[in-house]
């Protein structure tokens, strides 16, 4: 089930389902709001978006209240999460999934929000979006790719491609917008050749794995997995987390795997990643593409969880197409 796409004049509600927006610098909030306003959207904020406790979050009840109010309010057409964190999975058993099913809306975020996006898709059937936070719209430099991919995903029904960006960066832009270094990107890294298609399941791997064994974990049958991780991971932990995912009952029916580019702090190398992937017999027969523009480096693409992906990898050539038809 797809929500109606966003159009000029629509209201976008910002909620803090994980870390409070109070940690975001005021200038970044202003830039983000202005950017969305300039695109023709109206931006409003959840009642508790700036509330925080000693964990820099708000209570479960406060976060649930803002989530439910955003879906319940007929004026709200899209929902952006403020930023990520560590605790969005606290909300899963308290969400009214029937409310969401009856009031489908664009819902977008990544990182820790992976838990919410996947759970909402599994329990309500609503296609959700792994893409920028509201705070991401506060990036001053190198944002065009991220913005265009977001708009391709949430404002039209057409097929779009996740192409390699020309440059990338993993500098903490939220600390110093002027101290950002961009590196040239030649393309994606083909680990296994092949062509396949399937439904998109994925997001932040460490968060996705929190759903294993719960009622909130979507099936991996006929899935194209989109996974990425942040600088808190490293080759050994990524290997373990990937293997855990591949032990799931229907993981043998995965159709393809896309791996997002790693942050430098993870110390992942192309050689290490290649060795990890080659050690997985479960992946030997499917296309695997790495260094994809998803996740915790900038810029990054938006992808719809539950939609269809068609991927192709041969030599150094890749194609990642996203179809948004019901």
C-alpha positions in Angstrom: 0.0 0.0 0.0 1.4 3.3 -1.1 0.4 6.6 0.5 -0.6 9.5 -1.8 2.5 11.3 -3.0 3.4 14.7 -1.7 2.5 17.8 -3.7 3.0 21.5 -3.4 1.1 22.9 -0.5 1.0 19.7 1.5 1.8 19.7 5.2 4.8 17.8 6.5 4.8 17.0 10.2 8.1 16.6 12.0 8.2 14.2 15.0 11.0 13.0 17.2 10.5 9.2 17.5 14.0 8.6 18.7 16.4 11.4 19.8 14.9 14.8 20.6 15.2 17.6 18.0 16.5 19.7 20.9 20.0 18.4 20.1 19.9 19.9 16.6 21.5 23.3 16.2 19.0 26.1 15.6 20.6 27.1 12.3 20.2 23.6 11.0 16.5 23.7 11.9 16.1 27.0 10.1 17.8 25.8 7.0 15.8 22.6 6.9 12.5 24.4 7.4 13.3 27.0 4.8 14.4 24.4 2.3 11.1 22.5 2.6 9.1 25.7 2.5 10.9 26.7 -0.7 9.8 23.4 -2.2 6.2 24.4 -1.5 5.6 22.4 1.6 4.1 23.5 4.9 6.2 22.3 7.9 4.7 21.7 11.3 6.1 20.1 14.5 4.9 17.5 16.9 4.0 18.7 20.4 6.9 16.9 22.0 9.5 17.3 19.3 11.9 19.2 21.5 11.1 17.4 24.8 14.0 15.4 26.2 15.2 13.5 29.3 18.6 12.4 30.5 18.8 10.1 27.5 18.1 13.0 25.1 14.8 11.5 24.2 11.2 11.8 25.4 8.9 9.3 27.0 7.3 6.5 25.1 3.8 8.0 25.6 5.0 11.4 24.3 6.6 9.9 21.2 3.5 7.7 20.5 1.2 10.7 21.0 3.1 12.7 18.3 3.2 9.7 16.0 -0.5 8.9 16.3 -1.5 12.6 16.0 0.5 13.0 12.8 -1.2 10.0 11.2 -4.6 10.9 12.6 -4.5 14.6 11.4 -6.1 14.8 7.9 -4.1 18.0 7.2 -0.8 16.1 7.5 0.3 14.4 4.3 3.8 13.4 5.1 5.8 12.7 8.3 9.6 13.3 8.7 11.4 12.0 11.7 13.7 14.6 13.3 16.8 12.4 13.5 17.9 8.9 14.7 19.3 7.5 18.0 18.9 4.2 19.8 15.4 3.7 21.1 12.7 3.9 18.4 12.1 0.1 18.9 10.6 1.0 22.3 7.5 2.2 20.5 6.6 -0.8 18.4 4.1 -2.5 20.7 2.3 0.7 21.5 1.7 1.8 17.9 -1.9 1.7 16.6 -1.2 0.0 13.3 -4.9 0.0 12.3 -4.8 3.8 12.6 -1.9 3.9 10.2 -3.6 1.5 7.8 -6.7 3.7 7.7 -4.6 6.9 7.3 -1.7 6.0 5.0 0.9 8.8 4.7 4.5 9.2 3.6 6.7 8.3 6.5 10.5 8.8 6.2 13.7 8.4 8.2 16.7 6.1 8.4 19.2 4.7 10.9 17.4 4.0 14.2 14.1 4.8 12.4 14.6 1.5 10.5 12.8 -0.3 13.3 9.7 1.9 12.8 9.7 1.8 9.0 9.9 -2.0 8.9 7.4 -2.5 11.7 4.9 -0.2 10.1 5.3 -1.9 6.8 5.0 -5.4 8.3 2.0 -4.6 10.5 0.0 -2.2 8.4 1.2 -2.9 4.8 2.1 0.8 4.3 5.2 1.4 2.2 7.6 3.5 4.2 10.7 5.3 3.1 14.3 5.0 4.2 15.5 8.5 3.5 16.5 11.8 5.0 15.5 13.1 8.4 14.1 16.6 8.8 17.5 17.5 10.2 19.2 16.2 7.1 17.5 19.0 5.2 19.8 21.3 7.2 22.9 20.3 5.3 24.4 23.3 3.5 26.7 21.6 1.0 26.4 18.5 -1.3 22.7 18.0 -0.7 21.4 18.0 -4.2 21.7 14.3 -4.8 19.9 13.5 -1.5 17.1 16.0 -2.3 16.5 14.8 -5.8 16.3 11.2 -4.7 13.9 12.1 -1.9 11.7 14.0 -4.4 11.8 11.1 -6.9 10.6 8.8 -4.2 7.9 10.8 -2.5 6.5 13.2 -5.1 5.9 11.0 -8.1 4.9 7.4 -9.0 7.4 6.9 -11.7 10.4 4.5 -11.8 13.7 6.1 -10.7 17.3 5.0 -10.5 19.7 5.0 -7.6 22.8 6.0 -9.5 26.3 6.6 -7.9 26.9 10.1 -6.8 29.9 11.9 -8.2 31.3 12.6 -4.8 30.8 11.5 -1.2 31.6 12.6 2.3 31.3 11.2 5.9 32.4 14.3 7.8 30.1 15.2 10.7 28.5 18.1 8.9 26.2 18.7 11.9 29.2 19.8 14.0 30.9 22.1 11.4 29.2 22.8 8.1 32.3 24.5 6.8 34.7 21.6 7.4 33.5 19.0 5.0 35.7 17.1 2.5 34.2 15.4 -0.5 35.8 12.4 -2.3 35.5 11.4 -5.9 33.3 8.3 -6.4 33.9 6.2 -9.6 30.8 4.0 -9.2 29.5 1.1 -7.1 31.5 -2.0 -6.2 30.3 -5.2 -7.7 30.9 -8.2 -5.5 28.7 -10.7 -7.3 27.4 -10.3 -10.8 23.8 -11.0 -11.8 20.4 -9.6 -12.4 17.4 -9.9 -10.2 14.2 -8.2 -8.9 12.2 -8.3 -5.7 10.6 -6.3 -2.9 12.8 -3.9 -1.0 13.5 -4.8 2.6 16.2 -3.1 4.6 17.8 -0.2 6.3 20.3 0.1 9.1 21.6 -3.4 9.7 22.2 -3.2 13.4 18.6 -1.8 13.9 17.0 -4.2 11.5 18.5 -7.1 13.4 16.7 -5.9 16.6 13.5 -7.2 14.9 14.6 -10.8 14.5 12.2 -13.2 16.2 9.5 -10.5 16.7 6.2 -10.0 15.0 7.6 -6.8 13.5 10.2 -8.4 11.2 9.1 -8.5 7.5 9.7 -11.7 5.5 12.9 -11.8 3.4 11.2 -14.0 0.8 11.9 -12.7 -2.7 13.6 -9.6 -1.1 16.2 -7.3 -2.5 18.0 -6.4 0.7 19.2 -2.8 1.2 21.5 -2.7 4.2 24.0 -0.2 5.6 25.7 0.5 9.0 27.4 3.4 10.7 30.8 4.0 12.2 29.9 2.0 15.3 30.3 -1.1 13.2 33.6 -2.7 12.1 34.4 -5.6 9.8 34.0 -8.3 12.5 30.7 -6.9 13.8 29.3 -6.4 10.3 30.2 -10.0 9.4 28.4 -11.2 12.5 25.3 -9.1 11.9 25.1 -10.0 8.3 25.5 -13.7 9.1 22.7 -13.5 11.7 20.4 -12.0 9.1 21.2 -14.7 6.7 20.2 -17.4 9.2 16.6 -16.3 9.1 14.2 -18.9 7.9 13.4 -17.3 4.5 16.8 -15.7 3.9 17.6 -18.5 1.4 15.0 -16.8 -0.8 16.7 -13.4 -0.9 17.1 -12.2 -4.5 19.8 -9.7 -4.2 21.9 -7.6 -1.7 22.9 -3.9 -1.8 25.4 -2.7 0.8 25.7 1.0 1.6 29.1 2.8 1.7 30.8 2.5 5.1 31.9 5.5 7.1 35.7 5.7 7.5 35.4 5.2 11.2 34.3 1.7 10.7 37.7 0.7 9.2 35.9 -1.4 6.5 37.9 -1.8 3.3 36.8 -3.1 -0.1 39.1 -6.1 0.4 37.6 -6.9 3.8 34.1 -6.5 2.6 34.8 -8.7 -0.4 36.2 -11.4 1.8 33.1 -11.2 4.1 30.7 -11.6 1.2 32.6 -14.4 -0.4 32.5 -16.3 2.9 28.7 -16.4 2.8 27.5 -19.4 0.8 23.9 -17.9 1.0 25.0 -15.1 -1.2 26.9 -17.0 -3.9 24.0 -17.2 -6.3 22.7 -13.6 -6.1 23.9 -10.2 -7.3 25.7 -8.2 -4.6 26.6 -4.5 -5.0 28.5 -2.5 -2.4 29.4 1.2 -1.8 25.8 2.1 -2.7 24.5 5.6 -1.9 22.4 4.6 1.1 22.8 5.2 4.8 25.2 7.2 6.8 27.4 8.9 4.3 26.4 12.0 2.2 24.8 12.2 -0.2 22.4 9.3 0.0 19.3 8.0 -1.8 15.8 7.4 -0.6 14.2 4.0 -1.1 10.7 2.7 -0.4 10.4 -0.3 1.9 8.0 -2.8 0.3 8.3 -1.5 -3.3 10.0 -3.3 -6.1 13.7 -3.1 -7.1 15.4 -4.3 -10.2 19.1 -4.6 -9.9 21.8 -5.6 -12.4 25.6 -6.0 -11.9 28.2 -6.9 -14.5 31.8 -6.1 -14.4 31.9 -2.5 -13.1 28.5 -1.7 -14.5 25.5 -1.5 -12.2 21.8 -0.6 -12.4 19.4 -0.1 -9.5 15.9 0.7 -10.5 13.0 1.4 -8.1 9.4 0.8 -9.2 6.6 2.3 -7.3 3.5 0.8 -8.8 1.0 -1.1 -6.6 
